[in-house]
């Protein structure tokens, strides 16, 4: 999975603002493949992941559950804000039923 690193610490973006930026970047970068669909995310500020509970079976694993979830479901792009503060994983829309 390719990763887009965005160091936006000085902007102090909220989760919602970061998600909007990540969605726009993913749609742009995956436009030739029909756009982007959000598969998973990590919110380090609140300790939240989506899908909920995917890291339970990844305790002490080198790859977090939310990242593994996206990788095994066609994830092609990870947008990483401020070195892991907020991370969003996307797959191309093309090929969806």
N, C-alpha and C positions, 0 to 999 in steps of 0.2 A: 504494500500500500504506500503510495506517495504521500509525503507530508509537506504541508505548507505551514511554515513557522511564522507567526506574527508576534512581534514583541511590542505589545501595546500597553505596557505597565504605566507609562507616564500619562496615558489617556484615562486610566482607571475606569474602564468599561464595565458595565454590569453584565451578568449572564445573558440577559435578553438582548442587549446591544451587541454583544459578541456573537450571539446566535444569528442575529440579522446579518452581520458582516460575513460570518462563515457561510450562511446560506447563499448570499450574493456571490461570494468567491467560488463556492462549489458549483453553483449554476453556471457561472462563466467558464470555469475550467473544464467542466464536463458537458458543455453545451453541444459539442459534436456528437455526444452519446445520448442526447435527449434531455439533458439537465441532470439534476442531482436529487437523490432521496436520502434524507437523514436516517442512518441506521442505529447509531448509538452516540452517547456523549458521556463526558466526565466533567463534573463541576467540583473542583477541588475546594473551593470556598465553603461549600455546604456538605462535602463528602457524599454527593449524590451521583448516581450512575443511572443510565438507561440503556437497555432494559434493566429494571430493578432486579437485583439479586444475582446478576450474571457473574459477579466476582466471588460468590460464595464457594464455588467449586474450584476457584483459582487461587486459593489462599497459599501464599508463599511461592507462587509461580512467577516467572519473569515477565509474562505478558498478562496485563489486566484483563478481566473478563469482558469488559465492554469493547476492548480492542479485538480480542479473539472473536467475539460475537460478530463484529463487523467484517473481519477478515474472512470468516467462513461463510459469509453471506454476500460475497461479491464486492466488499468494500474496496474502493479504488483510491480514495482521498481522505486524508486526515488533516483537519485544520486545527493547529495547536496554538493557543493564545498564551503568551507570557510564560513559556516553559512549563506547560502543564496546568496552568490555572483553570482554563476551560479547554476541552478537547472535543471535537465533533468529527464523526466518521460518516462518510457518504459513499453511496454506490451510484453508478449511472442509472438513469431511468430506463434507457433503451433495453428492450427485452422483457419488460414487465408485461404481465397479462392484463 
